[in-house]
Amino acid sequence: MGAFLAGMLDAGKELDEIPHEELECLFQMANACGTLPTAKPGGISALPTKEKLLTFMSLTFGTSSKTGVR
């Protein structure tokens, strides 16, 4: 949820102003952010940085490593 909200803040738009493609990317980011901590022990320390999240998304979904957008 936090990654989704952070993505919305980065977009600088209201929810109803975000195009479907960008929303899909935000959902992928939120899912990836929830997935990555399961690969490491720890709670907060296992949460990915934005850089690690975007790298993971680039390798997994083929998205831009800078924006998370395909």
C-alpha distance (Angstrom), angle and dihedral (degrees) to the residues before:
residue distance angle dihedral
M1 . . .
G2 3.79 . .
A3 3.82 92.8 .
F4 3.80 90.5 50.1
L5 3.81 92.0 50.9
A6 3.82 91.5 45.5
G7 3.81 88.7 52.5
M8 3.79 90.9 50.9
L9 3.80 90.3 51.4
D10 3.82 90.4 48.7
A11 3.82 89.5 51.4
G12 3.80 89.6 54.8
K13 3.80 91.9 -146.8
E14 3.78 138.2 111.7
L15 3.81 114.8 -103.8
D16 3.81 93.1 -106.6
E17 3.84 90.3 51.8
I18 3.81 95.4 57.0
P19 3.82 112.8 98.4
H20 3.81 118.3 -122.6
E21 3.83 92.3 -109.3
E22 3.80 92.0 54.9
L23 3.81 91.3 46.9
E24 3.80 89.4 52.8
C25 3.79 88.9 52.8
L26 3.81 91.2 49.0
F27 3.81 90.1 52.5
Q28 3.81 90.4 49.0
M29 3.80 89.9 50.5
A30 3.79 91.3 50.2
N31 3.81 91.5 48.7
A32 3.80 92.3 47.2
C33 3.79 90.7 48.4
G34 3.80 88.9 53.8
T35 3.80 92.7 45.4
L36 3.80 100.5 50.7
P37 3.83 97.6 62.5
T38 3.81 90.5 58.6
A39 3.82 88.9 68.0
K40 3.83 93.5 60.1
P41 3.77 135.0 49.8
G42 3.77 117.6 -113.8
G43 3.76 137.1 55.9
I44 3.77 117.3 -113.6
S45 3.81 91.7 5.8
A46 3.84 89.4 61.8
L47 3.81 93.6 57.7
P48 3.81 111.3 110.1
T49 3.78 125.1 -117.6
K50 3.79 116.2 -121.8
E51 3.82 89.0 -104.9
K52 3.82 92.4 53.8
L53 3.80 90.7 44.9
L54 3.82 93.3 52.5
T55 3.81 91.9 45.4
F56 3.81 90.3 51.5
M57 3.80 90.8 48.4
S58 3.79 91.5 48.9
L59 3.79 91.5 52.9
T60 3.81 95.2 40.7
F61 3.79 104.9 36.0
G62 3.80 102.4 19.3
T63 3.81 92.3 -117.9
S64 3.77 128.8 151.1
S65 3.78 109.5 -80.0
K66 3.83 90.4 -138.7
T67 3.79 102.8 47.0
G68 3.79 108.5 16.0
V69 3.83 88.8 -123.4
R70 3.79 122.4 126.5
